[in-house]
Amino acid sequence: MRVLFSAVPAYGHILPLAPLMEAALADGDAVGLLTSEIVRPLAEQELPPGVELLAAGVAPEVFIVEAAKRGGGDPYHPTPEMIAETFGGTRLDLDKEDALDAARRWDPDFVVAEAFDTVGPFAAAHLNVPWHQAGLGPGIDAEIRRLFDRSVAPHYQRAGVEPEPPSSYVDPCPPTFQTPGWVSPAPIVNIRPRAHRRITSADLKPYRFSDKSRPTVLLTLGTVFSDGSTLAELAQAVAAADVNVVVTLGPGEQQPPEAPGVGEVRWVSFVPLDQLLGDVDLVVAAGGSGTVLGAMSRGIPMVLCPQGADQPVNAARAEAAGVAVVVGHPAEVTDAITQALKDADLRTRSAELAKEIADLPSPVQAFAVLAGR
């Protein structure tokens, strides 16, 4: 069987698909990834060996800037209309022809598209093959989904094909974390989320702290909002809580910024989250879905300071689930860490949610459903 995955060309959209890719490869299937050439280094380093990159389409900076020109507004703090235009109408305008040619040549049996990807479903409609949608975090709001449908409709009309709904929706959210009242666009296939990991562990220089009695806190801003100034401000706030701090630099960041404080700070290069969670008592993050679900899967409480995109939604759901303290500014982080480390209920709820996640079907089981096996 030939399984074509399709995604927006960005870490947070591609990495959550890796467990399903791994399951497909283990089952003996051919696996392709339809996305921009810009992610080739990511694919080669972070995805399972054997995934074939079908390079098609522009870099995210291109379609984000173009969508901002068309609709105005801040692409990193977008309105629902801008979200739909960015990932819907604009991206299809720029990517659909190259992507459709690549998909035709590869000839998949079915397509798996992450929740913000509109290229994969467009290709599936042309090729008359089924497709499945893979969620990244809490389900997309019904109004945003309606705006998505409206933004892509002219492309289907001009091409003379009908948009087809997904055959299933792969949901990585445990019920406690999913948005109450959310209605899935298709029958749900649950899947157990996990912190991203590589087949072969990344090189990680050992770090040691002089006072091992202090709690250890991991600070990570993921892959989009990890600029040096924001990271330095948050690292200083975390260190002020008198804890040992492990800070992960974003992709491409090499030089750690200055971050004075009471606690010791150890900077590490960008490595899979799975390798960083083993010995930490608390995660401080912006609230990207990969980080939040990864920490929840390991039962680690969080302090979240959302910076943009879908992070406020993820943070709100984590707070409602009782596994995170949410703040609105880095200045509030120090006190929030002190509060979180003393909060026994936060630790209890985190452990309970980890158990809820552990009881979900594995990626192998979820893929078997998609493949009809």
Residue pairs with C-beta under 8 A, 6 or more apart in sequence:
1 24
1 27
1 29
1 30
1 109
1 110
1 371
2 29
2 30
2 32
2 106
2 107
2 108
2 109
3 24
3 29
3 30
3 31
3 32
3 108
3 109
3 110
3 111
3 112
3 371
4 32
4 33
4 34
4 54
4 103
4 106
4 108
4 110
4 111
4 112
4 120
4 123
5 17
5 20
5 21
5 31
5 32
5 33
5 34
5 51
5 111
5 112
5 113
5 114
5 120
6 33
6 34
6 35
6 99
6 111
6 112
6 113
6 114
6 117
6 119
6 120
6 121
6 123
7 13
7 14
7 17
7 33
7 34
7 35
7 113
7 114
7 117
7 120
8 14
8 35
8 60
8 87
8 91
8 114
8 116
8 117
9 35
9 36
9 38
9 39
9 57
9 59
9 60
10 39
10 60
10 223
10 224
11 42
11 46
11 222
11 223
11 224
11 251
11 290
12 136
12 222
12 223
12 224
12 288
12 289
12 290
13 114
13 116
13 117
13 136
14 33
14 35
14 39
14 42
14 43
14 46
14 47
14 114
15 46
15 196
15 290
16 114
16 134
16 136
16 172
16 193
16 196
16 289
16 290
17 33
17 112
17 114
17 134
18 46
18 47
18 48
18 196
19 191
19 194
19 363
20 112
20 134
20 170
20 191
20 363
20 366
20 367
20 370
21 31
21 33
21 47
21 48
21 51
22 48
22 199
22 363
23 362
23 363
23 364
23 366
23 367
23 368
24 31
24 367
24 371
25 31
25 48
25 50
25 51
26 364
27 364
27 367
27 368
27 371
27 373
29 371
30 52
31 48
31 50
31 51
31 52
32 51
32 52
32 53
32 54
32 106
32 108
33 43
33 47
33 51
33 52
33 53
33 54
34 54
34 56
34 99
34 102
34 103
34 106
34 119
34 120
34 123
35 53
35 54
35 55
35 56
35 57
36 55
36 56
36 57
36 58
36 59
36 60
36 95
37 53
37 55
37 56
38 59
38 60
39 53
40 53
40 55
43 51
43 53
45 198
46 196
46 198
46 272
48 199
49 199
52 106
54 99
54 102
54 103
54 106
55 102
56 95
56 98
56 99
56 101
56 102
56 119
57 91
57 94
57 95
57 98
57 99
57 119
58 94
58 95
62 94
63 86
63 90
63 91
63 94
63 95
64 75
64 86
65 75
66 90
66 93
66 94
67 75
67 82
67 85
67 86
67 89
67 90
67 91
68 74
68 75
68 82
70 85
70 89
70 90
71 81
71 82
71 85
73 79
73 82
75 82
75 86
76 224
76 225
76 307
76 308
76 309
77 308
77 309
78 86
78 309
80 141
80 143
80 144
80 147
81 147
83 144
83 147
83 148
84 144
84 147
84 148
84 150
84 151
85 151
87 116
87 117
87 118
87 148
88 118
88 147
88 148
88 151
88 152
89 151
89 152
89 154
89 155
91 118
91 119
92 118
92 119
92 122
92 152
92 155
93 155
95 119
96 119
96 122
96 155
99 119
99 122
99 123
100 122
100 123
100 126
103 111
103 123
103 126
103 127
104 123
104 126
104 127
107 127
108 127
108 129
109 129
110 124
110 129
110 130
110 131
110 132
110 167
110 370
110 371
111 120
111 121
111 123
111 124
111 129
111 130
111 131
111 132
112 120
112 131
112 132
112 133
112 134
112 170
112 370
113 119
113 120
113 121
113 124
113 131
113 132
113 133
113 134
113 166
114 133
114 134
114 135
114 136
115 133
115 134
115 135
115 136
115 139
115 140
116 136
116 140
118 148
118 152
120 131
121 131
121 133
121 163
121 164
121 166
122 152
122 155
122 156
122 159
124 130
124 131
124 164
125 156
125 161
125 162
125 163
125 164
126 159
126 161
130 164
130 167
131 164
131 166
131 167
132 166
132 167
132 168
132 169
132 170
132 186
132 189
132 370
133 166
133 168
133 169
133 170
133 185
133 186
134 169
134 170
134 172
135 169
135 170
135 171
135 172
135 173
136 172
136 289
136 290
136 310
137 172
137 173
137 289
137 292
137 293
137 310
137 313
137 314
137 317
138 173
138 177
138 178
138 179
138 182
138 289
138 313
138 314
138 317
139 169
139 171
139 173
139 178
139 179
139 182
139 183
139 184
140 148
141 179
141 182
142 182
142 183
145 185
149 163
152 163
153 163
156 162
156 163
165 185
165 186
166 185
166 186
167 186
167 187
168 186
168 187
168 188
168 189
168 369
168 370
169 184
169 185
169 186
169 187
169 188
169 189
170 189
170 190
170 191
170 366
170 370
171 178
171 184
171 188
171 189
171 190
171 191
172 191
172 192
172 193
172 293
173 193
173 293
174 296
174 353
174 356
174 357
174 360
175 356
176 321
176 353
176 356
177 293
177 296
177 317
177 318
177 321
177 353
178 317
179 313
179 317
189 361
189 366
189 369
189 370
190 360
190 361
190 366
191 360
191 361
191 362
191 363
191 366
192 297
192 357
192 358
192 360
192 361
192 362
192 363
192 366
193 293
193 294
193 296
193 297
193 357
193 360
194 274
194 293
194 294
194 297
195 272
195 273
195 274
195 277
195 290
195 293
195 294
195 295
195 297
195 298
196 272
196 273
196 274
196 290
196 294
197 272
197 273
197 274
197 275
198 272
201 272
201 275
202 271
202 272
202 275
203 271
204 268
204 269
204 271
204 275
205 268
207 246
207 266
207 268
209 216
209 244
209 264
209 266
210 264
211 244
211 264
212 244
214 242
214 243
214 244
214 263
214 264
215 243
215 244
215 281
215 282
215 341
216 243
216 244
216 245
216 246
216 279
216 280
216 281
216 282
217 238
217 241
217 243
217 244
217 245
217 246
217 280
217 281
217 282
217 283
217 284
217 337
218 246
218 247
218 248
218 276
218 277
218 280
218 282
218 283
218 284
219 231
219 234
219 235
219 238
219 245
219 246
219 247
219 248
219 283
219 284
219 285
220 226
220 247
220 248
220 273
220 276
220 283
220 284
220 285
220 291
221 230
221 231
221 234
221 250
221 285
221 286
221 307
222 250
222 285
222 286
222 288
222 290
222 291
223 250
223 251
223 270
223 288
224 288
224 308
224 309
225 286
225 307
225 308
225 309
225 311
226 249
226 250
226 251
226 253
227 250
228 253
228 255
228 257
229 257
230 307
230 330
231 247
231 249
231 250
231 253
231 257
232 257
232 258
232 259
233 330
234 284
234 305
234 330
234 333
235 245
235 247
235 257
235 259
235 261
235 265
236 259
236 260
236 261
237 261
237 330
237 331
237 333
237 334
238 245
238 247
238 261
238 263
238 265
238 284
238 333
238 334
238 337
239 245
239 259
239 260
239 261
239 262
239 263
239 264
239 265
240 261
240 262
240 263
240 334
241 262
241 263
241 333
241 334
241 337
241 338
241 341
242 262
242 263
243 263
243 282
243 337
243 341
244 263
244 264
244 266
245 261
245 263
245 264
245 265
245 266
246 266
246 268
246 276
246 280
247 256
247 259
247 265
247 266
247 267
247 268
248 267
248 268
248 269
248 270
248 271
248 276
249 256
249 267
249 268
249 269
249 270
250 270
251 270
252 270
253 270
254 269
256 267
259 265
268 276
273 290
273 291
273 294
274 294
277 283
277 294
277 295
277 298
277 300
280 300
281 300
281 301
281 341
282 300
282 301
282 302
282 303
282 337
282 340
282 341
283 291
283 295
283 300
283 301
283 302
283 303
284 302
284 303
284 304
284 305
284 333
284 337
285 291
285 292
285 295
285 302
285 303
285 304
285 305
286 304
286 305
286 306
286 307
286 311
287 304
287 305
287 306
287 307
287 311
287 312
287 314
287 315
287 318
287 326
288 309
288 310
288 311
288 314
289 310
289 314
292 302
292 304
292 314
292 315
292 318
292 324
293 357
295 301
295 302
296 318
296 321
296 323
296 350
296 353
296 354
296 357
297 354
297 357
297 358
298 354
299 350
299 351
299 353
299 354
299 355
300 350
301 323
301 324
301 325
301 340
301 343
301 346
301 347
301 350
302 318
302 323
302 324
302 325
302 340
303 324
303 325
303 326
303 327
303 333
303 336
303 337
303 340
304 311
304 314
304 315
304 318
304 319
304 324
304 325
304 326
304 327
305 326
305 327
305 328
305 329
305 330
305 332
305 333
306 312
306 314
306 315
306 326
306 328
315 324
315 326
316 326
318 324
318 326
319 325
319 326
321 349
321 353
322 345
322 346
322 349
322 353
323 346
323 349
323 350
323 353
324 346
325 336
325 339
325 340
325 343
325 346
327 333
327 336
340 346
361 369
